[in-house]
Amino acid sequence: EQAAREALAMRRTVLDPTHPETARSLMELAGILSAQGKLAEAEADCRDALEILRKRFGPEHCYIAFVLEELGRILDAQKKPDEAAAHQEEALAMRGARAIDTVPDDSPPTSAAS
């Protein structure tokens, strides 16, 4: 945990406040805190990372989907199922939209029966 906090502090000092590496450090720290059961702190770091990435990349970047998924897991662990589900659904919708965008227009439709 201490090393992750030090890395985050260094990145906040050296980099632009909205730099993706700062968000990555926040997510690394959030993962450590979550594993230690420090869920409120982990949630706050996830939310900070989410804010940085949205400012930097806009609302629908693939990194944002990852952070939303992690935030959803942390919220679920805190017994906040409604909020967790909302974040998980937003991430799923983002990933689904990206998958649809990659399918060529002339590709055949898929069917669950085939």
Secondary structure, DSSP 8 states (H G I E B T S, - for coil): -HHHHHHHHHHHHHS-TT-HHHHHHHHHHHHHHHHTT-HHHHHHHHHHHHHHHHHHH-TT-HHHHHHHHHHHHHHHHTT-HHHHHHHHHHHHHHHHHHHHHTS-TTS----TT-
